[in-house]
Amino acid sequence: MQRFRDLLVFESASRLVLACDSIGGIGPKPADSVSVDARTVAHFGVRVPLLEVLCSGARPIALVNALCVERDPTGQEMIDEIEILAAQAGIPADAVTGSTEENAPTSATGLGITVIGALSQDLPKAQPGDVVICAGLPIAAPDFTLYIGHPDQVTVAEVRRILESGLVHDALPAGSHGVGFETDEMARIAGLQARWTGGRIVDPKRSAGPASCVLFACAPEATDEVIALLDDGRPAQPVARLTPPD
């Protein structure tokens, strides 16, 4: 990848994976429906597509931010946070690009994020007998107050560390459908079925909002090793076993 004027130029024999997300009406502007500081808006706007690309098995190679706010001060606060998370995912600073609104005043916050990854191998797939681990907990507004560094929220850096360990066969961020739905989706893609083993700390139906937790499929004997790769104190536990369909 190289920069040319305002462009990012790719030369890759790999397949490309793209994920995007957007936020509107949430931020520090007077017309926003929900009042949140600019850095927090950017954090939760960028983590979902970053995690989606990482969990596809692709290597994130570029991030594009389309910020519908002025550069200074709101846009710069967003860009600073975006670059922090991009670095956690392995995207170099010169592969983060975007734009801000400099032609008209803005009274509400809006942003769009696109993450591009290079896939050099087959898409991941869970294996029969795999255990599904939930790293982090499903938390979402308005039932929970979300903030950067929440102890129940798995980080981009942790997810990347686990994926690079070679211990997991598949990974999937959980969202508004909940951990139970995403576990079934992971099983379906692999032609398997999920047998929920539960757990005291994970509600399978509760929304995980902006991917507050991530599911990892691994061999049973790798369970403890995968959990040990998380930061100290991060909640995690096995929630299901994947088996051939009846």
C-alpha contacts under 8 A as a table, 3 or more apart, distances in Angstrom:
res1	aa1	res2	aa2	distance
1	M	8	L	6.65
1	M	9	V	5.42
1	M	10	F	4.54
1	M	11	E	6.23
1	M	61	I	7.96
1	M	95	A	7.67
2	Q	8	L	5.78
2	Q	9	V	5.21
2	Q	10	F	6.77
2	Q	95	A	7.98
3	R	6	D	7.07
3	R	7	L	5.70
3	R	8	L	4.75
3	R	9	V	6.10
3	R	94	D	7.63
3	R	95	A	7.92
4	F	7	L	5.05
4	F	8	L	6.27
4	F	9	V	6.88
8	L	95	A	7.32
12	S	15	R	7.80
12	S	118	A	7.79
14	S	118	A	5.66
14	S	119	L	5.51
14	S	120	S	5.11
15	R	118	A	5.79
15	R	119	L	5.11
15	R	120	S	6.67
16	L	116	I	6.71
16	L	117	G	5.58
16	L	118	A	4.75
16	L	119	L	5.93
17	V	53	V	6.66
17	V	58	A	6.88
17	V	116	I	5.65
17	V	117	G	4.87
17	V	118	A	6.18
17	V	119	L	6.74
18	L	53	V	6.99
18	L	114	T	6.87
18	L	115	V	5.69
18	L	116	I	4.66
18	L	117	G	6.38
19	A	49	P	5.07
19	A	50	L	7.59
19	A	52	E	6.71
19	A	53	V	6.43
19	A	114	T	5.70
19	A	115	V	5.34
19	A	116	I	6.74
20	C	49	P	5.39
20	C	112	G	7.26
20	C	113	I	5.33
20	C	114	T	4.27
20	C	115	V	6.23
21	D	45	G	6.47
21	D	46	V	7.35
21	D	48	V	7.23
21	D	49	P	6.30
21	D	112	G	5.85
21	D	113	I	5.33
21	D	114	T	6.77
22	S	45	G	6.44
22	S	110	G	7.51
22	S	111	L	5.63
22	S	112	G	4.24
22	S	113	I	6.16
23	I	26	I	6.81
23	I	41	V	7.85
23	I	45	G	6.49
23	I	109	T	7.96
23	I	110	G	5.61
23	I	111	L	5.45
23	I	112	G	6.57
24	G	32	D	7.98
24	G	108	A	7.67
24	G	109	T	5.80
24	G	110	G	4.29
24	G	111	L	6.58
25	G	31	A	7.32
25	G	32	D	4.37
25	G	33	S	5.27
25	G	34	V	6.58
25	G	108	A	5.82
25	G	109	T	5.44
25	G	110	G	6.42
26	I	32	D	5.33
26	I	33	S	5.98
26	I	34	V	4.77
26	I	35	S	6.06
26	I	36	V	6.37
26	I	41	V	6.99
26	I	108	A	7.73
26	I	109	T	6.09
26	I	110	G	7.48
27	G	32	D	5.96
27	G	34	V	6.40
27	G	35	S	5.15
27	G	36	V	4.47
27	G	37	D	5.63
27	G	38	A	5.72
27	G	41	V	6.16
27	G	108	A	7.38
27	G	109	T	5.48
28	P	32	D	6.90
28	P	35	S	5.47
28	P	36	V	5.42
28	P	37	D	5.20
28	P	38	A	6.09
28	P	108	A	7.87
28	P	109	T	7.16
29	K	32	D	5.43
29	K	35	S	7.51
29	K	106	T	7.94
29	K	107	S	5.53
29	K	108	A	4.97
29	K	109	T	6.03
30	P	107	S	5.86
30	P	108	A	6.51
31	A	107	S	5.39
31	A	108	A	4.89
32	D	35	S	6.30
32	D	107	S	7.55
32	D	108	A	4.97
32	D	109	T	6.41
36	V	40	T	6.72
36	V	41	V	6.66
37	D	40	T	5.60
37	D	41	V	6.53
38	A	41	V	5.18
38	A	42	A	6.33
38	A	74	T	6.03
38	A	75	G	7.74
38	A	77	E	6.08
38	A	78	M	5.67
39	R	42	A	5.21
39	R	43	H	6.16
39	R	77	E	5.50
39	R	78	M	4.99
39	R	80	D	7.72
39	R	81	E	5.80
40	T	43	H	5.02
40	T	44	F	6.37
40	T	147	Y	6.70
40	T	148	I	6.48
41	V	44	F	5.58
41	V	45	G	6.05
41	V	78	M	7.46
42	A	45	G	4.97
42	A	46	V	6.05
42	A	78	M	5.10
42	A	79	I	7.62
42	A	81	E	6.36
42	A	82	I	6.21
42	A	111	L	7.93
43	H	46	V	5.53
43	H	47	R	6.17
43	H	78	M	7.79
43	H	81	E	6.09
43	H	82	I	6.46
43	H	85	L	7.48
43	H	148	I	7.16
44	F	47	R	5.47
44	F	48	V	6.98
44	F	210	P	6.18
45	G	48	V	6.57
45	G	49	P	7.97
45	G	111	L	7.78
45	G	112	G	7.70
45	G	113	I	6.99
45	G	210	P	7.83
46	V	49	P	6.01
46	V	50	L	6.28
46	V	82	I	6.54
46	V	85	L	7.52
46	V	113	I	6.20
47	R	50	L	5.11
47	R	51	L	5.99
47	R	85	L	7.14
47	R	156	V	7.02
47	R	210	P	7.42
47	R	211	A	7.57
48	V	51	L	5.27
48	V	52	E	6.18
48	V	173	P	7.77
48	V	210	P	5.96
48	V	211	A	5.89
49	P	52	E	4.92
49	P	53	V	6.20
49	P	113	I	7.50
49	P	114	T	7.02
49	P	115	V	6.12
50	L	53	V	5.38
50	L	54	L	6.20
50	L	60	P	7.50
50	L	86	A	7.69
50	L	89	A	7.10
50	L	115	V	6.24
50	L	156	V	7.63
51	L	54	L	5.04
51	L	55	C	5.92
51	L	156	V	6.65
51	L	159	V	7.69
51	L	173	P	6.52
51	L	211	A	7.87
52	E	55	C	5.28
52	E	56	S	6.30
52	E	172	L	7.17
52	E	173	P	6.52
53	V	56	S	5.21
53	V	57	G	7.07
53	V	58	A	5.92
53	V	59	R	7.40
53	V	60	P	6.56
53	V	115	V	7.15
53	V	116	I	7.34
53	V	117	G	6.17
54	L	57	G	5.66
54	L	58	A	5.62
54	L	59	R	6.37
54	L	60	P	6.66
54	L	89	A	7.59
54	L	117	G	7.86
54	L	159	V	7.94
54	L	160	R	6.94
54	L	163	L	7.92
55	C	58	A	7.27
55	C	163	L	7.60
55	C	170	D	7.18
55	C	171	A	5.04
55	C	172	L	5.73
55	C	173	P	7.34
56	S	123	L	6.26
56	S	124	P	6.48
56	S	170	D	7.92
56	S	171	A	7.33
56	S	172	L	7.84
57	G	119	L	6.58
57	G	121	Q	7.62
57	G	122	D	7.99
57	G	123	L	6.28
57	G	124	P	6.23
57	G	163	L	7.95
58	A	117	G	5.23
58	A	118	A	5.14
58	A	119	L	4.30
58	A	120	S	7.11
59	R	90	G	7.87
59	R	117	G	5.01
59	R	118	A	5.17
59	R	119	L	6.44
60	P	63	L	7.98
60	P	89	A	6.73
60	P	90	G	6.70
60	P	91	I	6.07
60	P	115	V	6.97
60	P	116	I	5.79
60	P	117	G	3.95
60	P	118	A	6.41
61	I	90	G	7.63
61	I	91	I	5.46
61	I	92	P	7.77
61	I	95	A	6.79
61	I	115	V	7.87
61	I	116	I	5.90
61	I	117	G	5.19
61	I	118	A	6.64
62	A	91	I	6.14
62	A	92	P	7.93
62	A	95	A	4.83
62	A	96	V	5.81
62	A	97	T	7.94
62	A	115	V	5.96
62	A	116	I	5.21
62	A	117	G	6.92
63	L	86	A	7.29
63	L	91	I	7.61
63	L	95	A	6.46
63	L	96	V	4.82
63	L	97	T	6.38
63	L	113	I	7.24
63	L	114	T	5.78
63	L	115	V	4.52
63	L	116	I	6.26
64	V	96	V	5.97
64	V	97	T	5.01
64	V	98	G	5.10
64	V	113	I	5.78
64	V	114	T	5.08
64	V	115	V	6.39
65	N	96	V	7.76
65	N	97	T	6.34
65	N	98	G	4.47
65	N	99	S	6.65
65	N	111	L	7.09
65	N	112	G	5.83
65	N	113	I	4.72
65	N	114	T	6.57
66	A	98	G	5.39
66	A	99	S	5.36
66	A	100	T	6.56
66	A	111	L	5.52
66	A	112	G	4.94
66	A	113	I	6.34
67	L	70	E	7.90
67	L	75	G	6.70
67	L	98	G	7.43
67	L	99	S	6.01
67	L	100	T	4.84
67	L	101	E	6.88
67	L	110	G	6.19
67	L	111	L	4.42
67	L	112	G	6.46
68	C	100	T	5.84
68	C	101	E	5.42
68	C	106	T	7.51
68	C	109	T	6.36
68	C	110	G	4.86
68	C	111	L	5.60
69	V	74	T	6.61
69	V	75	G	5.90
69	V	100	T	5.74
69	V	101	E	5.13
69	V	102	E	7.79
69	V	105	P	7.90
69	V	106	T	5.94
69	V	108	A	7.82
69	V	109	T	6.18
69	V	110	G	6.83
69	V	111	L	7.97
70	E	73	P	7.06
70	E	74	T	6.30
70	E	75	G	5.62
70	E	100	T	5.64
70	E	101	E	4.95
70	E	102	E	5.62
70	E	105	P	7.37
70	E	106	T	7.22
71	R	74	T	6.22
71	R	75	G	4.22
71	R	76	Q	5.57
71	R	100	T	5.57
71	R	101	E	6.98
71	R	102	E	7.12
72	D	75	G	5.69
72	D	76	Q	5.69
73	P	76	Q	5.61
73	P	77	E	6.46
74	T	77	E	5.39
74	T	78	M	6.50
75	G	78	M	5.13
75	G	79	I	6.13
75	G	100	T	6.63
76	Q	79	I	4.94
76	Q	80	D	6.08
77	E	80	D	5.29
77	E	81	E	6.61
78	M	81	E	5.36
78	M	82	I	6.13
79	I	82	I	4.95
79	I	83	E	6.08
80	D	83	E	5.34
80	D	84	I	6.47
81	E	84	I	5.09
81	E	85	L	6.52
82	I	85	L	5.39
82	I	86	A	6.07
83	E	86	A	4.92
83	E	87	A	6.08
83	E	93	A	6.65
83	E	96	V	7.10
84	I	87	A	5.29
84	I	88	Q	6.46
85	L	88	Q	4.96
85	L	89	A	6.40
85	L	156	V	6.94
86	A	89	A	5.14
86	A	90	G	6.38
86	A	91	I	5.13
86	A	92	P	7.29
86	A	93	A	7.75
86	A	96	V	7.63
87	A	90	G	4.95
87	A	91	I	5.15
87	A	92	P	6.09
87	A	93	A	7.17
88	Q	91	I	7.49
88	Q	156	V	6.12
88	Q	157	A	4.99
88	Q	160	R	7.80
89	A	156	V	6.31
89	A	157	A	6.40
89	A	160	R	6.43
91	I	95	A	6.40
91	I	96	V	7.44
92	P	95	A	5.46
92	P	96	V	7.14
93	A	96	V	5.50
94	D	97	T	7.44
101	E	104	A	6.69
101	E	105	P	7.86
101	E	106	T	7.92
102	E	105	P	7.56
106	T	109	T	7.41
119	L	122	D	7.58
119	L	123	L	7.93
124	P	169	H	6.13
124	P	170	D	5.09
124	P	171	A	7.77
125	K	169	H	5.88
125	K	170	D	5.27
125	K	186	M	7.88
125	K	189	I	7.10
125	K	190	A	5.51
126	A	130	D	6.70
126	A	169	H	5.11
126	A	170	D	5.23
126	A	186	M	7.19
126	A	187	A	7.12
126	A	190	A	5.68
126	A	217	A	5.89
126	A	218	C	7.43
126	A	242	L	7.96
127	Q	130	D	5.59
127	Q	169	H	6.93
127	Q	190	A	7.05
127	Q	217	A	7.90
127	Q	218	C	7.85
127	Q	219	A	7.98
127	Q	242	L	7.44
128	P	192	L	6.92
128	P	242	L	5.74
128	P	243	T	5.06
128	P	244	P	6.14
129	G	219	A	6.89
129	G	220	P	7.47
129	G	241	R	6.34
129	G	242	L	5.28
129	G	243	T	5.40
130	D	217	A	5.75
130	D	218	C	5.09
130	D	219	A	4.75
130	D	220	P	6.08
130	D	241	R	5.86
130	D	242	L	5.33
130	D	243	T	7.59
131	V	217	A	5.54
131	V	218	C	5.50
131	V	219	A	6.04
131	V	220	P	5.49
131	V	223	T	7.34
131	V	238	P	6.49
131	V	239	V	7.62
131	V	240	A	5.92
131	V	241	R	4.63
131	V	242	L	6.38
132	V	183	T	7.53
132	V	215	L	6.31
132	V	216	F	5.46
132	V	217	A	4.51
132	V	218	C	6.66
132	V	238	P	5.56
132	V	239	V	5.81
132	V	240	A	5.11
132	V	241	R	6.07
132	V	242	L	7.43
133	I	215	L	5.50
133	I	216	F	5.10
133	I	217	A	6.41
133	I	218	C	7.91
133	I	223	T	7.51
133	I	236	A	6.83
133	I	237	Q	5.47
133	I	238	P	4.14
133	I	239	V	5.85
133	I	240	A	7.39
134	C	137	L	7.31
134	C	179	V	7.89
134	C	213	C	6.56
134	C	214	V	5.85
134	C	215	L	4.69
134	C	216	F	6.63
134	C	236	A	5.47
134	C	237	Q	5.62
134	C	238	P	6.15
134	C	239	V	6.49
135	A	154	V	6.27
135	A	213	C	5.43
135	A	214	V	5.36
135	A	215	L	6.30
135	A	216	F	7.67
135	A	227	I	7.67
135	A	230	L	7.94
135	A	234	R	7.44
135	A	235	P	6.34
135	A	236	A	4.40
135	A	237	Q	6.85
136	G	152	D	5.11
136	G	153	Q	5.03
136	G	154	V	4.92
136	G	212	S	6.42
136	G	213	C	4.40
136	G	214	V	6.79
136	G	234	R	6.26
136	G	235	P	5.15
136	G	236	A	5.64
137	L	152	D	5.42
137	L	153	Q	6.36
137	L	154	V	7.97
137	L	201	I	7.65
137	L	202	V	6.44
137	L	208	A	7.27
137	L	212	S	6.36
137	L	213	C	5.30
137	L	235	P	6.72
137	L	236	A	7.55
138	P	174	A	7.61
138	P	178	G	7.04
138	P	179	V	7.21
138	P	202	V	7.15
138	P	203	D	7.40
138	P	206	R	6.21
138	P	207	S	5.83
138	P	208	A	3.86
138	P	209	G	7.19
138	P	211	A	7.83
138	P	212	S	5.78
138	P	213	C	5.82
139	I	143	D	7.64
139	I	144	F	6.15
139	I	146	L	7.76
139	I	152	D	7.81
139	I	153	Q	7.87
139	I	206	R	7.39
139	I	207	S	6.29
139	I	208	A	4.84
139	I	209	G	6.18
139	I	212	S	6.16
140	A	143	D	6.23
140	A	144	F	5.53
140	A	145	T	7.42
140	A	146	L	6.86
140	A	207	S	6.01
140	A	208	A	5.58
140	A	209	G	4.45
140	A	210	P	7.27
140	A	212	S	7.75
141	A	144	F	4.94
141	A	145	T	6.02
141	A	146	L	6.71
141	A	209	G	7.18
142	P	145	T	6.82
146	L	150	H	6.82
147	Y	150	H	5.65
149	G	153	Q	7.23
150	H	153	Q	5.44
151	P	154	V	7.77
151	P	233	G	7.54
151	P	234	R	6.36
152	D	212	S	7.46
152	D	234	R	6.23
152	D	235	P	6.26
153	Q	212	S	4.72
153	Q	213	C	6.03
153	Q	234	R	7.71
154	V	158	E	6.68
154	V	159	V	7.31
154	V	212	S	6.13
154	V	213	C	5.65
154	V	214	V	7.19
154	V	234	R	7.13
155	T	158	E	5.24
155	T	159	V	6.42
156	V	159	V	5.19
156	V	160	R	6.20
157	A	160	R	5.19
157	A	161	R	6.17
158	E	161	R	5.06
158	E	162	I	6.30
158	E	229	L	7.20
158	E	230	L	5.77
158	E	231	D	7.11
159	V	162	I	5.25
159	V	163	L	6.18
159	V	214	V	7.74
160	R	163	L	5.13
160	R	164	E	6.08
161	R	164	E	5.27
161	R	165	S	6.34
161	R	229	L	7.07
162	I	165	S	5.17
162	I	166	G	7.47
162	I	167	L	7.29
162	I	168	V	7.51
162	I	226	V	6.51
162	I	229	L	6.27
162	I	230	L	7.79
163	L	166	G	6.12
163	L	167	L	7.26
163	L	168	V	6.54
163	L	171	A	7.97
165	S	168	V	7.67
166	G	169	H	7.89
167	L	218	C	6.36
167	L	219	A	7.88
167	L	222	A	6.61
167	L	226	V	6.88
168	V	171	A	7.31
168	V	216	F	6.30
168	V	217	A	5.57
168	V	218	C	4.51
168	V	219	A	7.50
168	V	226	V	7.88
169	H	216	F	7.57
169	H	217	A	5.57
169	H	218	C	5.60
170	D	186	M	7.85
170	D	216	F	5.89
170	D	217	A	5.18
170	D	218	C	7.41
171	A	214	V	6.93
171	A	215	L	5.40
171	A	216	F	4.44
171	A	217	A	6.23
172	L	182	E	7.27
172	L	186	M	7.26
172	L	214	V	5.68
172	L	215	L	5.10
172	L	216	F	6.69
173	P	182	E	7.88
173	P	211	A	5.39
173	P	212	S	7.86
173	P	213	C	6.26
173	P	214	V	4.24
173	P	215	L	6.10
174	A	177	H	7.39
174	A	178	G	6.04
174	A	179	V	5.66
174	A	182	E	6.02
174	A	208	A	5.75
174	A	209	G	7.82
174	A	211	A	5.09
174	A	212	S	7.10
174	A	213	C	5.80
174	A	214	V	5.60
174	A	215	L	6.95
175	G	178	G	5.76
175	G	179	V	7.57
175	G	182	E	7.94
175	G	207	S	6.17
175	G	208	A	4.62
175	G	209	G	5.07
175	G	210	P	6.02
175	G	211	A	4.99
175	G	212	S	7.55
176	S	206	R	7.68
176	S	207	S	4.30
176	S	208	A	5.32
176	S	209	G	4.98
176	S	210	P	7.62
177	H	180	G	7.88
177	H	181	F	5.91
177	H	182	E	7.19
177	H	205	K	7.03
177	H	206	R	7.52
177	H	207	S	5.76
177	H	208	A	7.43
178	G	181	F	5.63
178	G	182	E	6.50
178	G	204	P	5.82
178	G	205	K	4.90
178	G	206	R	5.19
178	G	207	S	4.59
178	G	208	A	5.65
179	V	182	E	5.20
179	V	183	T	6.00
179	V	203	D	7.50
179	V	204	P	4.80
179	V	205	K	6.46
179	V	206	R	7.34
179	V	207	S	7.67
179	V	208	A	7.28
179	V	215	L	7.84
180	G	183	T	5.16
180	G	184	D	6.35
180	G	196	W	7.97
180	G	204	P	4.33
180	G	205	K	6.02
181	F	184	D	5.23
181	F	185	E	6.26
181	F	204	P	7.54
181	F	205	K	7.54
182	E	185	E	4.82
182	E	186	M	6.14
183	T	186	M	5.13
183	T	187	A	6.32
183	T	194	A	6.69
183	T	215	L	7.39
183	T	240	A	7.64
184	D	187	A	5.05
184	D	188	R	6.06
184	D	193	Q	6.84
184	D	194	A	5.74
185	E	188	R	4.99
185	E	189	I	6.27
186	M	189	I	5.47
186	M	190	A	6.62
187	A	190	A	5.24
187	A	191	G	6.18
187	A	192	L	4.74
187	A	193	Q	5.14
187	A	194	A	5.77
187	A	242	L	6.45
188	R	191	G	5.00
188	R	192	L	5.66
188	R	193	Q	6.53
189	I	192	L	7.54
191	G	244	P	7.28
191	G	245	P	7.51
192	L	242	L	6.16
192	L	243	T	5.54
192	L	244	P	4.78
192	L	245	P	5.47
193	Q	242	L	5.58
193	Q	243	T	5.46
193	Q	244	P	6.09
193	Q	245	P	5.40
194	A	240	A	6.15
194	A	241	R	5.80
194	A	242	L	4.68
194	A	243	T	6.50
195	R	240	A	5.36
195	R	241	R	5.22
195	R	242	L	6.22
195	R	243	T	7.37
196	W	239	V	6.01
196	W	240	A	4.28
196	W	241	R	6.59
197	T	238	P	7.56
197	T	239	V	5.18
197	T	240	A	4.80
197	T	241	R	6.96
198	G	202	V	7.22
198	G	238	P	7.80
198	G	239	V	4.98
198	G	240	A	6.79
199	G	202	V	5.88
199	G	237	Q	7.20
199	G	238	P	7.36
199	G	239	V	6.06
202	V	239	V	7.77
203	D	206	R	5.56
208	A	211	A	5.57
208	A	212	S	5.37
208	A	213	C	6.53
209	G	212	S	6.35
211	A	214	V	6.77
218	C	222	A	6.31
218	C	223	T	6.73
219	A	222	A	5.40
219	A	223	T	6.88
220	P	223	T	5.45
221	E	224	D	7.39
222	A	225	E	5.29
222	A	226	V	6.17
223	T	226	V	5.32
223	T	227	I	6.36
223	T	238	P	7.74
224	D	227	I	5.19
224	D	228	A	6.08
225	E	228	A	5.07
225	E	229	L	6.69
226	V	229	L	5.43
226	V	230	L	7.47
227	I	230	L	5.64
227	I	236	A	6.64
227	I	237	Q	7.70
228	A	231	D	7.72
230	L	234	R	6.40
231	D	234	R	5.73
